[in-house]
């Protein structure tokens, strides 16, 4: 076995939302593996300009898209990542596995990949203890507030506004999204050294997708060994950032990576700006604490998003309030909701239903609007550090701003690093930006973002 990692790219990845994509960026870059994350499919010129990278990513939007959208877009994205020349292609999913046959279908993504990659079978690794996610005997668990919940009983995920988790056994959950047979390597297989035989048994039973349990450091490293050692016949893998954690654990055990790498330091920034499109109760608590820490909280009335003209006026008023807060020495935080119980959430849902409107179009209008506010605010103030909160809205906001990608800059919170923006717009190029998923970050995340 080689004592060094192969030259060139080790991994290419597609994130099914922007915040999840930066979680992979963080996992690799802060281990000394140079990584770049693009917001549009990289061509040969973009890859050449990026220089020698150990990993190349493409941030996508598939978590909030239909199977028809996936059919139209994922194949081209996969082909662009194949051009990177990495031995592994990772389809990054949310660590809570929130998905459905109609929205963000992981099964559909695997079926599309089947026509682009010659994989004997597809490994799926969701657990990531570093962010309080574990999988045991196929059941997914997630931590919150010091407690651990089965995912279908998790206070946030059981009430997710688009894809509530109603089944903890990921074999059953995924089986609703694909007809491909699904197998499992469980924690006993991993801990007793029987994973290879279990894979053979599952394959003999016809399994084309095999889930991998993860409950501790030992099973994490074992999973990494499975992914890395089978890369020649299984180049396509699915999972959370646990995929990267597992690979790193295996590379370390094999002496291919040093045990420690010097981490960049988060510097202090006196002024920041935040926009949030998240409906998570975790983000709601973070918004409340931000208000207690001196942020000016500015609600963008989501009801106005039903009409483009009304929404544009609402954005203008929010921008004026944000600029006024900045002039008074305060940090603005523009948000569309404060948790799933915010009356604005139900009111918007009801209005969309009663008027027969396109929910995806309204969501895009809202997320893009947050990006427009931020772009105009940065242009007028010259502020150099911002935060965008919300898995789906982060992607919409970044694209509306005109960002082309990011590189990792400094740790901020697990799976929500501070990044440096790449853009052809001078006022955005080099901008420090953090993209925070709804479930991520401690209660004081926005205050911590100041450094």
Backbone torsions as a table, in degrees:
resi	resn	phi	psi	omega
1	UNK	NA	137.3	-179.6
2	UNK	-64.1	146.3	179.1
3	UNK	-95.2	4.9	178.0
4	UNK	-135.1	155.4	174.4
5	UNK	-71.9	148.4	179.2
6	UNK	-62.9	153.6	177.9
7	UNK	-69.2	159.9	176.1
8	UNK	83.4	-169.2	-178.7
9	UNK	-64.5	138.4	177.3
10	UNK	-98.2	-27.2	-170.6
11	UNK	-152.9	142.1	167.1
12	UNK	-125.0	143.2	-175.6
13	UNK	-141.9	148.0	173.2
14	UNK	-115.1	121.5	177.5
15	UNK	-94.5	132.5	-177.6
16	UNK	-78.8	-2.5	162.6
17	UNK	-151.9	169.5	-172.0
18	UNK	-73.2	-39.4	-178.1
19	UNK	-66.6	-40.0	176.8
20	UNK	-64.0	-31.9	178.3
21	UNK	-65.8	-40.1	179.4
22	UNK	-70.5	-22.0	175.5
23	UNK	-65.6	-39.0	176.0
24	UNK	-68.6	-43.5	177.2
25	UNK	-53.5	-46.7	-180.0
26	UNK	-61.7	-48.1	-175.3
27	UNK	-57.8	-38.1	-177.0
28	UNK	-86.4	-48.2	-172.6
29	UNK	-63.2	-38.7	-177.9
30	UNK	-80.5	3.8	168.3
31	UNK	-102.4	10.0	178.3
32	UNK	85.9	10.8	179.2
33	UNK	-99.5	104.7	-174.1
34	UNK	-58.3	125.6	-173.8
35	UNK	-135.4	140.9	175.0
36	UNK	-127.2	139.9	179.7
37	UNK	-116.4	117.9	179.1
38	UNK	-94.6	151.3	175.2
39	UNK	-102.1	-0.4	173.9
40	UNK	-142.2	155.8	-174.7
41	UNK	-59.2	121.5	-176.2
42	UNK	-74.4	132.4	173.4
43	UNK	-95.2	-178.0	-176.5
44	UNK	-60.1	-37.6	-179.6
45	UNK	-66.1	-41.9	179.7
46	UNK	-66.2	-40.1	179.0
47	UNK	-66.5	-39.4	178.3
48	UNK	-64.9	-40.2	179.3
49	UNK	-65.8	-32.6	-179.6
50	UNK	-68.0	-25.3	179.7
51	UNK	79.6	-164.0	-177.4
52	UNK	-72.5	113.5	177.3
53	UNK	-121.5	145.4	175.8
54	UNK	-85.7	-18.6	176.2
55	UNK	-150.4	143.9	178.8
56	UNK	-130.9	130.3	-178.6
57	UNK	-121.6	159.5	174.7
58	UNK	-129.7	115.6	178.6
59	UNK	-79.8	128.9	-176.9
60	UNK	-123.4	-171.4	-175.8
61	UNK	-128.0	12.4	-168.5
62	UNK	-66.0	-21.0	-179.7
63	UNK	-61.4	-26.8	-178.6
64	UNK	-110.2	21.9	-175.6
65	UNK	-119.1	161.6	-178.1
66	UNK	-82.4	163.9	174.3
67	UNK	-58.2	-33.3	178.7
68	UNK	-65.4	-40.2	176.7
69	UNK	-63.2	-42.6	179.4
70	UNK	-60.5	-43.5	177.7
71	UNK	-56.7	-36.8	-175.4
72	UNK	-81.6	-22.9	-169.9
73	UNK	-122.2	-34.1	-171.1
74	UNK	-68.2	-36.3	-179.3
75	UNK	-58.4	-44.6	179.1
76	UNK	-65.0	-38.5	178.5
77	UNK	-64.5	-42.9	179.1
78	UNK	-62.9	-40.2	179.7
79	UNK	-64.6	-37.0	178.8
80	UNK	-66.0	-34.7	178.9
81	UNK	-75.3	-30.2	176.1
82	UNK	-60.8	-32.5	-179.3
83	UNK	-67.6	-16.4	177.1
84	UNK	-64.8	-31.8	177.1
85	UNK	85.6	19.5	179.5
86	UNK	-83.8	150.0	-179.6
87	UNK	-74.8	-17.2	179.4
88	UNK	-126.5	136.1	173.5
89	UNK	-116.3	123.3	-176.0
90	UNK	-110.3	121.4	170.8
91	UNK	-91.2	104.3	-173.8
92	UNK	-82.0	124.2	177.7
93	UNK	-115.0	167.9	177.3
94	UNK	-67.8	142.2	-177.9
95	UNK	-69.2	-8.0	174.4
96	UNK	-98.9	1.1	173.7
97	UNK	61.0	17.5	-177.1
98	UNK	-65.0	121.7	-174.3
99	UNK	-172.2	167.0	178.3
100	UNK	-156.1	168.2	176.6
101	UNK	-60.3	-26.3	-176.5
102	UNK	-95.3	-21.6	-172.9
103	UNK	-143.1	122.4	177.2
104	UNK	64.0	33.6	-173.1
105	UNK	-62.3	113.5	177.2
106	UNK	-69.4	-37.0	177.1
107	UNK	-61.2	-41.0	178.3
108	UNK	-63.9	-41.9	178.9
109	UNK	-60.2	-39.8	178.9
110	UNK	-65.9	-40.9	179.1
111	UNK	-63.7	-39.7	177.9
112	UNK	-66.2	-42.3	-179.7
113	UNK	-61.6	-29.2	-177.7
114	UNK	-60.5	-25.2	180.0
115	UNK	-90.3	-3.0	-177.8
116	UNK	-118.8	-19.3	-178.1
117	UNK	-128.8	139.0	178.5
118	UNK	-90.1	83.2	-179.7
119	UNK	-108.4	134.9	176.1
120	UNK	-67.3	-40.4	175.7
121	UNK	-158.2	165.7	-174.3
122	UNK	-112.7	114.9	174.3
123	UNK	-75.8	142.8	177.3
124	UNK	-128.2	116.3	-178.4
125	UNK	-123.3	114.5	-175.3
126	UNK	-108.3	-33.2	-175.9
127	UNK	-63.5	144.1	177.9
128	UNK	-157.4	92.7	-173.2
129	UNK	-60.2	-28.7	-179.3
130	UNK	-59.6	-27.5	177.2
131	UNK	-115.2	25.4	174.2
132	UNK	62.3	50.3	173.9
133	UNK	-128.7	130.7	179.3
134	UNK	-137.7	148.0	174.7
135	UNK	-125.5	124.5	-179.4
136	UNK	-131.7	122.3	-177.5
137	UNK	50.9	38.9	176.5
138	UNK	83.9	-6.9	-179.4
139	UNK	-92.3	134.6	-179.2
140	UNK	-96.7	134.6	177.8
141	UNK	-124.9	149.2	179.5
142	UNK	-141.1	142.0	179.7
143	UNK	-91.4	151.3	175.6
144	UNK	-161.8	126.8	176.1
145	UNK	59.8	33.6	179.7
146	UNK	83.7	-3.3	177.7
147	UNK	-111.7	156.0	177.1
148	UNK	-115.6	130.4	-176.0
149	UNK	-122.8	143.6	165.5
150	UNK	-63.2	141.8	-166.3
151	UNK	-60.5	-30.1	179.2
152	UNK	-80.2	-2.1	174.9
153	UNK	-119.2	8.0	179.5
154	UNK	-68.9	129.9	-173.8
155	UNK	-55.9	-30.5	179.5
156	UNK	-90.3	-50.3	-170.7
157	UNK	-71.7	-28.4	176.6
158	UNK	-70.0	-14.0	-178.7
159	UNK	-119.4	20.2	179.7
160	UNK	-54.8	132.6	-173.3
161	UNK	-66.0	-23.4	-176.6
162	UNK	-112.1	-48.2	-176.8
163	UNK	-128.7	72.1	178.4
164	UNK	-63.3	139.8	179.9
165	UNK	-86.6	117.5	-177.2
166	UNK	-116.5	4.3	-179.6
167	UNK	-145.8	125.9	-178.0
168	UNK	-88.9	-24.9	178.1
169	UNK	-76.4	107.7	-173.7
170	UNK	-66.3	-21.3	175.0
171	UNK	-65.5	-43.6	179.9
172	UNK	-71.0	-40.2	-179.8
173	UNK	-63.4	-45.6	-177.6
174	UNK	-71.6	-30.2	-178.6
175	UNK	-64.1	-20.2	176.4
176	UNK	-76.3	-12.1	-174.4
177	UNK	-109.3	-9.4	-178.2
178	UNK	-156.2	152.0	175.5
179	UNK	-91.2	-3.3	179.0
180	UNK	-64.7	133.7	178.3
181	UNK	-63.3	142.8	-173.4
182	UNK	-121.3	133.0	176.8
183	UNK	-118.8	-176.4	-176.3
184	UNK	-149.3	134.2	164.3
185	UNK	-103.7	110.2	-173.2
186	UNK	-92.3	177.4	-173.7
187	UNK	-65.3	-30.5	177.3
188	UNK	-67.9	-42.9	176.0
189	UNK	-56.5	-44.3	-176.8
190	UNK	-68.7	-39.4	-174.6
191	UNK	-81.9	-17.2	179.4
192	UNK	-105.3	9.7	177.2
193	UNK	71.2	23.2	-176.6
194	UNK	-108.0	15.3	-175.6
195	UNK	-64.4	-39.7	-179.0
196	UNK	-62.1	-43.9	179.3
197	UNK	-67.0	-37.4	179.8
198	UNK	-64.2	-39.5	177.6
199	UNK	-61.7	-43.5	178.1
200	UNK	-61.1	-41.4	179.8
201	UNK	-65.0	-43.4	-179.3
202	UNK	-66.4	-39.4	178.1
203	UNK	-65.5	-38.2	179.0
204	UNK	-64.1	-29.3	177.2
205	UNK	-82.4	-1.0	175.1
206	UNK	100.8	4.6	-177.5
207	UNK	-62.5	129.7	175.2
208	UNK	-108.1	-14.9	175.0
209	UNK	-126.6	132.5	179.7
210	UNK	-129.4	118.5	176.8
211	UNK	-79.3	145.9	179.7
212	UNK	-116.4	121.8	174.4
213	UNK	-65.6	156.9	174.2
214	UNK	-153.7	116.0	-179.3
215	UNK	-127.1	-15.7	-177.3
216	UNK	-161.8	-175.8	-177.3
217	UNK	-61.6	-37.5	-178.3
218	UNK	-64.3	-48.6	-179.9
219	UNK	-69.5	-31.1	176.1
220	UNK	-60.5	-48.4	-178.8
221	UNK	-65.8	-38.2	177.7
222	UNK	-62.4	-40.6	176.4
223	UNK	-62.5	-41.9	178.0
224	UNK	-59.8	-39.3	178.5
225	UNK	-64.1	-41.2	178.5
226	UNK	-61.4	-47.1	-177.9
227	UNK	-62.8	-46.7	-173.6
228	UNK	-74.3	-41.5	-175.6
229	UNK	-75.8	-17.1	179.3
230	UNK	-105.3	13.8	-172.2
231	UNK	-64.1	-27.7	-177.3
232	UNK	-68.7	-32.5	178.7
233	UNK	-110.8	-3.4	174.9
234	UNK	-133.0	69.9	-176.8
235	UNK	-73.0	-15.5	-176.2
236	UNK	-108.7	124.0	179.4
237	UNK	-127.6	155.3	179.9
238	UNK	-125.5	141.8	176.0
239	UNK	162.1	179.0	175.9
240	UNK	-78.1	-169.5	173.0
241	UNK	-64.6	-6.4	172.0
242	UNK	-58.1	-27.1	176.1
243	UNK	-59.3	-48.0	-179.8
244	UNK	-68.6	-42.4	177.4
245	UNK	-57.9	-40.6	-178.9
246	UNK	-68.4	-43.9	178.6
247	UNK	-61.6	-44.4	-180.0
248	UNK	-62.2	-42.2	178.7
249	UNK	-61.3	-41.4	179.3
250	UNK	-69.3	-44.9	179.1
251	UNK	-59.9	-38.1	178.0
252	UNK	-65.5	-45.2	-178.9
253	UNK	-62.0	-33.3	179.4
254	UNK	-84.4	0.3	-179.7
255	UNK	76.2	18.1	-179.0
256	UNK	-87.9	-16.9	175.7
257	UNK	-132.5	144.3	175.2
258	UNK	-66.4	155.8	-179.3
259	UNK	-65.6	-31.6	-178.5
260	UNK	-134.0	149.9	176.3
261	UNK	-133.7	138.5	-179.1
262	UNK	-62.2	123.2	-178.1
263	UNK	-90.6	139.4	174.2
264	UNK	-65.7	153.9	-178.0
265	UNK	-98.1	141.4	174.8
266	UNK	-81.8	119.3	179.9
267	UNK	-87.7	163.7	178.7
268	UNK	-86.2	140.3	175.2
269	UNK	-127.5	123.1	-174.5
270	UNK	-66.6	-32.1	-174.8
271	UNK	-129.9	133.5	173.6
272	UNK	-137.0	168.6	174.2
273	UNK	-132.2	146.3	-175.7
274	UNK	-132.6	139.6	167.1
275	UNK	-126.4	144.1	-176.8
276	UNK	-139.3	127.1	173.3
277	UNK	-113.9	14.0	-177.0
278	UNK	-79.9	142.6	174.5
279	UNK	-104.9	7.7	-176.1
280	UNK	-69.5	144.5	175.3
281	UNK	-66.9	-28.6	177.1
282	UNK	-65.6	-46.5	177.0
283	UNK	-63.4	-36.7	178.4
284	UNK	-58.2	-43.7	177.3
285	UNK	-64.5	-36.9	178.4
286	UNK	-67.0	-37.6	177.3
287	UNK	-64.9	-43.9	178.8
288	UNK	-59.7	-45.7	-179.4
289	UNK	-67.8	-32.9	176.6
290	UNK	-61.5	-42.0	177.2
291	UNK	-60.3	-35.6	178.6
292	UNK	-74.0	-18.2	-179.1
293	UNK	-101.9	20.5	171.7
294	UNK	97.4	0.4	175.8
295	UNK	-74.4	148.0	171.3
296	UNK	-92.1	116.7	-177.2
297	UNK	-89.0	126.1	-175.5
298	UNK	-126.5	113.6	179.6
299	UNK	-82.4	129.5	168.5
300	UNK	-94.9	111.6	-174.4
301	UNK	-66.7	107.1	-174.7
302	UNK	-63.4	-23.4	-179.8
303	UNK	-60.7	-29.8	-179.7
304	UNK	-70.7	-15.3	-179.0
305	UNK	-70.1	-11.3	178.3
306	UNK	-68.0	-25.7	-178.8
307	UNK	-122.9	123.3	-176.4
308	UNK	-56.0	-41.8	-178.5
309	UNK	-67.9	-43.1	178.9
310	UNK	-64.7	-36.6	179.7
311	UNK	-67.9	-38.8	177.9
312	UNK	-63.4	-40.1	176.8
313	UNK	-65.4	-40.1	179.2
314	UNK	-63.9	-40.8	177.7
315	UNK	-61.3	-41.8	179.2
316	UNK	-61.8	-41.6	179.1
317	UNK	-66.8	-39.5	177.7
318	UNK	-64.4	-40.1	178.3
319	UNK	-63.5	-42.7	178.7
320	UNK	-60.4	-42.5	179.0
321	UNK	-66.0	-38.2	179.2
322	UNK	-65.7	-42.6	178.7
323	UNK	-65.2	-39.1	177.9
324	UNK	-63.5	-41.9	177.5
325	UNK	-61.9	-42.9	-179.7
326	UNK	-61.9	-42.1	179.6
327	UNK	-64.7	-24.8	178.0
328	UNK	-90.3	6.2	176.8
329	UNK	84.0	19.1	-178.2
330	UNK	-115.1	159.9	179.7
331	UNK	-94.1	122.4	179.8
332	UNK	-81.2	143.5	174.1
333	UNK	-133.4	107.8	-179.1
334	UNK	-96.8	127.6	-176.2
335	UNK	-137.0	156.2	179.0
336	UNK	-105.2	-17.0	-179.8
337	UNK	-158.5	154.1	175.0
338	UNK	-121.7	74.0	176.3
339	UNK	89.7	169.0	-176.7
340	UNK	-67.7	-20.0	-179.4
341	UNK	-91.1	-0.9	176.3
342	UNK	-60.3	124.9	-179.8
343	UNK	-54.3	-25.9	-179.8
344	UNK	-63.6	-30.1	-178.6
345	UNK	-67.5	-51.6	-180.0
346	UNK	-66.2	-36.9	-180.0
347	UNK	-63.3	-42.3	179.1
348	UNK	-66.0	-44.5	179.5
349	UNK	-58.7	-44.2	-178.6
350	UNK	-65.7	-39.9	179.3
351	UNK	-65.4	-39.3	178.7
352	UNK	-63.6	-44.4	-179.8
353	UNK	-65.6	-48.0	-174.1
354	UNK	-66.7	-30.1	-179.6
355	UNK	-94.8	-1.6	179.3
356	UNK	63.6	37.2	-176.9
357	UNK	-86.9	164.4	179.7
358	UNK	-84.1	108.6	-177.0
359	UNK	-60.2	-40.6	-178.4
360	UNK	-64.5	-38.4	179.1
361	UNK	-66.6	-39.9	178.4
362	UNK	-65.3	-42.9	178.6
363	UNK	-60.4	-44.1	178.3
364	UNK	-61.7	-41.8	179.8
365	UNK	-62.5	-40.4	-179.3
366	UNK	-69.2	-48.7	-179.7
367	UNK	-63.8	-42.4	178.2
368	UNK	-63.7	-37.4	178.7
369	UNK	-61.6	-39.3	177.2
370	UNK	-63.1	-38.8	177.4
371	UNK	-65.4	-37.9	178.9
372	UNK	-63.9	-42.5	177.1
373	UNK	-58.9	-46.6	-176.9
374	UNK	-64.8	-42.5	179.8
375	UNK	-60.0	-47.6	-179.0
376	UNK	-66.8	-37.7	-179.7
377	UNK	-64.5	-44.8	179.6
378	UNK	-63.3	-42.8	-179.2
379	UNK	-60.5	-38.2	-175.2
380	UNK	-85.8	-24.0	-176.2
381	UNK	-108.8	-23.9	-175.9
382	UNK	76.2	12.7	179.8
383	UNK	-60.6	147.2	-171.3
384	UNK	-118.6	3.9	176.4
385	UNK	-139.9	130.5	-178.4
386	UNK	-140.8	164.0	175.8
387	UNK	-131.2	137.2	171.8
388	UNK	-119.3	123.5	-176.1
389	UNK	-111.8	135.1	179.1
390	UNK	122.2	125.1	-175.9
391	UNK	-60.9	-54.0	-178.5
392	UNK	-74.2	-44.1	-176.3
393	UNK	-67.1	-26.6	178.4
394	UNK	-61.8	-45.1	179.3
395	UNK	-64.8	-44.6	179.7
396	UNK	-63.1	-40.5	-179.2
397	UNK	-66.4	-44.6	-177.7
398	UNK	-64.0	-40.5	178.7
399	UNK	-67.3	-39.2	178.5
400	UNK	-65.8	-32.4	179.2
401	UNK	-70.4	-31.0	-176.5
402	UNK	99.4	28.4	175.9
403	UNK	-83.7	141.5	-179.6
404	UNK	-101.8	-15.4	-179.7
405	UNK	166.6	-176.4	179.0
406	UNK	-147.3	159.2	166.8
407	UNK	-122.9	159.3	-178.8
408	UNK	-74.8	141.1	-177.0
409	UNK	-117.1	-53.7	-178.7
410	UNK	-159.6	150.0	176.6
411	UNK	-66.1	143.3	177.0
412	UNK	-129.2	-56.1	172.9
413	UNK	-151.5	152.8	-179.1
414	UNK	-52.8	127.4	179.1
415	UNK	69.3	13.4	175.2
416	UNK	-142.7	69.8	-176.6
417	UNK	-78.2	162.8	169.4
418	UNK	-83.6	129.9	-175.2
419	UNK	-118.8	168.4	172.1
420	UNK	-111.4	127.2	-175.9
421	UNK	-80.3	146.8	172.4
422	UNK	-111.7	124.7	-178.1
423	UNK	-157.6	151.8	173.9
424	UNK	-80.1	-11.3	176.3
425	UNK	-81.8	120.7	-176.3
426	UNK	-57.1	-35.8	-176.9
427	UNK	-76.6	-10.1	178.4
428	UNK	-107.6	-25.2	-178.2
429	UNK	-64.7	125.5	-178.4
430	UNK	85.6	1.7	177.2
431	UNK	-61.2	137.6	173.0
432	UNK	-83.6	123.1	-175.1
433	UNK	-141.0	135.5	174.2
434	UNK	-114.2	133.5	176.9
435	UNK	-110.4	114.2	-172.2
436	UNK	-112.7	121.0	174.1
437	UNK	-67.8	158.5	-175.7
438	UNK	-59.8	-32.8	-176.5
439	UNK	-90.5	-2.3	-170.4
440	UNK	-98.7	154.3	170.8
441	UNK	95.1	150.6	176.5
442	UNK	-75.2	170.4	-178.5
443	UNK	-56.0	-32.1	-177.7
444	UNK	-98.4	29.5	-173.7
445	UNK	-55.0	-45.7	-174.3
446	UNK	-68.5	-35.1	174.9
447	UNK	-68.3	-38.6	177.9
448	UNK	-63.1	-30.6	-178.4
449	UNK	-63.3	-20.3	173.4
450	UNK	-70.3	-20.2	-177.9
451	UNK	93.3	NA	NA
